[in-house]
Amino acid sequence: MRKAIIFGVDGLTMPLLQRYVAQGALPHIARMLQQGSAAELLPFISAWGDVNWVTFLAGQSPGTSWIGQGLPPDNQQSRNLLATMQEAGQRAALVHFPESVKADGDHFSFAPYWGRAQPWPGEIFRPMGHTTRLTERLGQGGAKQQTLGWPPKSALAYHNKGAWQALEASEEGYVLWLRGGHGDELALTLRVEQGQPSLQFGEQRVVLPIGQWSAWLSLATYDIPGSVRFYCGECDARGNIEILQSQVTRTDALSSDARYLQQQTPFFSKGVAKAAPQTPYLAATWQEGDEQSQWLVDSALELTQRQGFALWATVHRLVDESHHNCLGQTDPDSPFFDAQQAEQYDAVMRRSYQILDDSIGRLLDETDEETLVVLASDHGAVPNSYMCDIYRYLQKQSLAVLDAQGLPDMARSPLYLKAERGGLEIFVNHDVVAPQQVDDLCARTLQALSGWQVQEGDDVRNAVSIALRRDDAVALGFWGDCAGDIVFAYNTGFVWGVSQTGEDICAVEEPGANHGPQKPTAETALGSNYGVMLARGKGIRQGYYHPRQQRGPYRMTDPAATLAHWLGLNTRDLDGRIMSEIFDTPQEPQS
C-alpha cells in the first residue's frame, strides 16, 4: 500500500535551506535532496499559512477551497483531495494542521491548528514565565508604537508567546499561578531550600531541576485533564527565581476520536519563549521545539506505517518563528542589518533548521519503500521595511469611514475588509453603496492603491505591487462569493499594521520579517516568499531540482494532484497539475 507523509513546515524557505545545507548543518535534508527531487512553490495571495496549506492539501485554488480562517468548506461539495481519498477508501490523518480543512468521515484530525483571536479550546493553561524580577522582565520591551499583523488589532508579526508574571511571596515560599484564556486557574506552592526549588503537587513534593525541563506531571489530582512541566532557569542566593511553565493542553479536546494516538507524552502547540537571541533560557526553547517535532514524527510513523493511513500531514512552526524574529537582522537587504550582529541571529535560524533536520532523518530511516516522504512549506519570508495601515489610507482617500476603534463603520463606510480573509481583499459595502456606484468606487480604489507611496531616499516606492478587481483576479485563483471585490498585495518589505502615531504608511519601528501581506514572488538577499517541496520515494527522480526561472514555478495546488497520482487516485476535480518532472518516468493525468 502506497502512503505519503507530508511534514509541513511553516515558512521554510529555499535560500536558507540551501545556505545551511551548503554549510554542512543539515545532513539529512542534504540526503533528501540527493535521493529525491526539490522545487519551489508559488503561494497564493495572501502568502500566509491558512490560504496556502488549504490549497496545498485540497488541490484547489482559493476560490474553491478557502472560505476563510477557521471556516473549512465541505469536502464532498468541493470535490477536493480528501473527498477523492474517502471515495477510494483511503484515510488521511491531519495532526496539528489548520482547522480550515475538515478531516471528516473516515479521516482523522488531532489538535487542529487554531488561528483565531479567541482562546484555543485545546488549551487549559497558557505557557508562562514565573519570576521574582517582574519589573525587570516587563521593562525590557517597552510600549510598542506599532501593531503588525492582520486583523489590525492582532500582534501576529511579533510572534510573542506567553507573558512573564510574578511569583507571589507567601508564608510557605511563593505561589505560582497557572492561568488560561478560559478563566481556569491553579495555584501551586513553590519552596526553596538550600538553593533547590520544589513544588507541592497534591500530596507530592516535586524537585525542579535547574537548567532543564522536569518530567511531565499529571494534573489529575486537581481534576484537570492535562499535564504540565517546569524549567527552572534561575534560583540564586540573592533570591532571584525564574521558572518556565509549559502549555497545558486539554487531553479530551484535541480530537473527537483519539484512539489512534496513545503517545507517552502530551501534545503541546506552543512553546514558552520565542526563538530569538535575547530570549532567556533559549535552551528550553530548543528542547521544546525538538520534542514537539519528534512527537509529530512518532505520530506520522504510527499512523502510516502501522495503522493503515494513506496520508499524514502536519505543520511544524519553529522555523517560521525564527524567521519572524531573526531574518530582519540577518538579511543584508533589511534596514536593520548589522554585519557584526548578524551571526547570532543567523545561528538561531540555523538551529531551528537543524531541529527539523533531525526529524527528517528519522522519517527517511524509519519509513518503508512504499512511503513518499515530503518536506514542504506554505511560503517563506522577507524582512519588513514599512508598515501600512489600509484603513487609515482608505479613510484619507474618502473610501472608508472609521469608528472610534479605527475599524470600518458598517453603517457608513463604502469599503471594508474581513478579519478572516487575510487583509488583502477589499469588499464593497452593498448596504451603503448603490449598484450603479460600484464600478466607479472600484476604479477610484484601484487608482488610490496605485498611488500609495513612500519616499525612500531619492526614490519613491509603491506600497502596493498588484491590485485587481475580482473578475480579473481569477488569474490568481480568486472567484466566487467569498472573494473580495478587489484583491491586492503589498510590495516587498511592506507589512500590514496600525501605528499609534497616526500614519497610514511609515518605517517599521523594529526588525522583523513577514510573508502574508507581500506579493508571492517577493525576494531579498536571503529571503523569499516562495514555498518549498522536497520529495523522496520509489519512482522519484534523484537529485532533480526544478528550475522555476526556466520552467516556471509549481503552484500550491500542484502537490495535491501529485499526491493523488502517487496514491492511485484521479485528479479530475483538482486544479493542480501532476509535477511530472519529479518522477523517473513521464506521468499521465488520471481521468
C-alpha positions, -999 to +999 in steps of 0.1 A: +000+000+000+014+034-010+014+061+016+025+097+019+039+117+048+037+155+045+059+170+071+048+206+066+070+234+080+056+268+083+077+293+064+105+270+053+124+289+026+148+275-001+175+302+002+181+295+039+177+257+034+203+257+007+225+280+028+226+257+057+229+226+036+260+241+020+274+248+055+270+211+063+245+218+090+216+197+076+229+163+067+195+146+065+179+172+043+211+171+021+205+134+018+169+141+008+180+165-019+204+138-032+179+110-031+148+129-043+135+159-061+130+195-050+111+225-062+099+259-051+061+266-048+044+299-057+020+308-029-014+324-035-024+358-021-023+361+008+011+344+012+002+331+047-004+296+060-041+293+062-047+300+025-017+280+012-019+249+034-056+246+025-048+249-013-018+226-008-039+198+007-072+204-011-056+207-045-080+235-054-075+273-058-086+297-030-118+305-050-130+269-044-111+256-013-107+286+011-136+303+028-116+319+055-096+313+086-112+285+106-140+281+081-135+247+063-155+240+031-174+208+026-150+183+011-177+164-008-192+195-023-159+209-035-146+175-046-111+181-031-083+156-024-098+144+009-131+137-008-114+117-035-094+097-009-126+089+010-144+076-021-114+053-027-114+040+008-082+058+018-078+076+051-060+108+058-046+119+092-042+157+099-022+162+130-018+199+140-029+211+106-050+242+100-086+238+110-097+254+077-095+219+063-122+195+075-110+159+082-144+143+084-158+109+076-131+082+080-103+108+081-087+117+114-079+151+129-058+157+160-052+191+176-061+213+146-041+245+145-061+273+160-057+307+142-085+328+157-083+356+182-104+336+208-086+312+232-079+278+217-103+252+230-075+227+234-055+249+258-062+249+296-032+269+308-011+291+285+027+288+287+042+313+311+074+325+327+072+330+365+097+354+381+107+373+412+120+400+388+088+410+370+097+447+367+129+439+350+113+415+326+084+438+317+107+467+313+128+451+286+105+457+257+088+490+263+055+501+248+053+494+211+041+522+188+031+498+161+009+467+160+018+445+130-005+418+117-040+411+105-066+416+118-054+451+126-055+447+164-035+415+164+002+412+171+008+384+146+041+397+133+059+397+167+053+360+175+051+368+212+044+338+234+032+337+270+040+367+293+060+369+324+041+370+357+051+375+393+059+347+417+038+359+447+056+357+481+037+336+508+044+323+543+054+289+527+076+305+500+059+316+468+026+310+449+030+300+413-002+306+393-012+286+362-037+307+342-056+301+310-077+320+285-109+303+295-107+316+331-090+284+345-066+290+374-044+268+396-022+279+424+009+258+433+032+264+463+069+269+455+095+264+481+133+269+480+156+251+504+193+253+502+191+267+467+168+239+454+133+248+443+104+224+447+066+224+440+039+210+462+019+189+438-010+175+456+005+152+482+037+150+463+067+173+465+084+177+431+120+189+430+126+211+399+159+206+382+179+237+373+187+243+337+164+215+323+128+205+320+111+185+347+092+153+339+055+158+328+033+160+359-003+149+356-029+174+369-054+146+375-050+152+413-067+186+406-094+171+384-077+187+354-074+166+322-038+176+313-002+176+323+024+203+329+062+206+333+086+232+345+120+246+336+139+263+364+162+288+347+174+306+378+174+301+416+203+320+432+215+331+466+201+366+461+166+353+459+162+356+421+139+328+408+127+323+373+107+293+362+092+285+328+059+266+327+047+246+297+015+249+278-012+226+293-035+211+266-068+196+273-064+159+266-101+153+259-105+183+235-077+177+210-097+152+190-131+137+189-115+102+184-080+100+199-078+062+198-052+063+170-027+082+191-017+068+225+017+086+229+036+087+261+040+125+263+013+152+259+010+173+228+017+210+231+011+235+203+031+265+216+064+268+234+071+291+263+096+316+248+102+327+213+133+317+192+155+348+194+190+355+206+178+376+236+154+350+248+161+340+284+169+302+286+170+296+249+180+260+256+144+255+269+131+267+235+152+243+216+142+214+237+105+222+233+109+226+196+127+193+192+103+174+214+073+187+195+089+178+162+098+143+174+063+139+188+049+146+153+074+121+137+062+095+161+026+102+151+035+100+114+052+067+117+024+052+139-004+062+117+011+054+083+034+025+090+012+006+115-024+019+113-030+020+076-035+057+069-026+066+033-018+102+040-005+120+071+001+158+072+012+183+098+026+219+101+055+225+124+061+262+132+095+267+148+113+277+116+087+303+108+090+318+143+128+320+139+123+339+106+099+364+121+124+371+149+158+369+132+157+373+094+153+411+097+188+412+114+204+386+091+193+396+056+216+423+041+185+438+024+169+446+057+171+482+071+181+466+104+211+446+091+243+449+111+271+427+099+286+425+134+253+412+149+240+391+120+257+358+130+239+355+164+205+358+146+216+335+118+226+309+144+191+309+158+175+302+124+202+276+117+194+258+149+157+258+141+165+241+107+188+216+125+159+205+148+139+200+116+167+181+100+169+156+129+132+148+124+136+144+087+164+119+093+141+097+113+114+098+086+139+088+060+153+060+081+121+046+095+096+046+066+091+016+042+098+018+005+061+024-003+061+057+016+066+090-001+083+114+023+075+151+016+091+181+033+071+212+023+062+247+032+034+272+025+056+303+020+089+318+030+096+352+045+113+385+037+124+414+060+100+442+069+107+478+060+074+497+060+041+494+079+009+501+060-025+509+076-050+501+049-080+515+068-063+549+075-053+552+039-088+544+026-102+569+050-078+596+037-089+588+002-126+592+013-132+555+006-138+543+041-154+557+073-139+545+105-153+543+140-136+552+173-116+519+173-102+526+138-124+500+121-150+505+094-183+520+105-205+495+087-235+519+087-215+545+066-183+530+052-183+522+014-154+497+018-143+473+044-121+442+048-129+409+066-109+397+096-109+361+084-097+368+049-061+378+054-062+416+049-056+417+011-092+417-001-114+448-001-152+444-001-178+468-013-204+475+014-236+470-006-257+483+023-241+517+017-231+517-020-258+516-047-253+491-076-247+518-101-219+533-080-199+500-076-178+504-108-168+539-101-160+531-065-137+502-075-120+523-102-112+550-076-100+524-051-076+509-077-063+543-085-058+551-049-039+519-043-016+526-072-007+560-057+000+548-022+038+555-019+066+562+004+098+582-001+129+561+003+159+584-001+158+598-036+134+571-047+096+566-044+084+531-037+048+519-042+033+502-012+011+480-034+025+457-061-007+444-076-044+452-074-072+437-094-109+435-094-124+401-087-132+394-123-096+399-132-083+381-101-094+348-115-059+345-128-047+345-092-072+318-082-100+341-068-136+337-078-169+331-061-189+348-034-162+345-007-136+365-027-132+403-022-143+428-048-106+439-051-077+416-044-043+432-039-008+425-024+018+448-009+053+452-023+084+435-010+091+447+026+057+462+032+036+448+061+001+455+073-003+471+107-015+500+129+006+529+141-002+547+174+011+579+159-015+580+131+004+573+099-011+553+071+025+544+060+058+546+078+090+528+086+087+498+109+100+505+144+118+473+150+134+444+129+112+416+117+102+395+087+068+387+072+052+370+043+014+372+043+009+408+030+036+408+004+035+397-032+040+359-035+071+365-056+089+388-031+126+380-028+156+396-010+193+387-004+184+358+019+146+359+019+120+345-005+082+342-003+082+310-023+073+278-005+093+246-010+087+209-016+112+181-013+101+146-021+118+112-017+103+078-025+102+050-050+099+064-085+110+099-076+139+113-096+172+115-076+190+149-074+164+168-095+158+205-088+130+222-107+143+254-123+114+278-119+132+306-138+133+284-169+103+261-165+080+283-143+072+276-107+049+250-094+018+263-077+004+254-043-023+233-059+002+211-077+013+189-047-022+176-041-025+165-077+009+148-074-001+131-042-034+119-057-014+104-086+011+088-062-019+072-043-035+060-075-064+085-074-079+105-102-071+142-104-102+152-124-116+176-098-083+191-087-070+224-101-033+215-099-012+196-123+009+165-117+045+175-111+056+150-137+092+163-138+099+149-103+092+113-114+116+089-131+093+083-160+067+106-176+034+107-157-001+110-173-030+127-156-056+104-140-090+106-157 
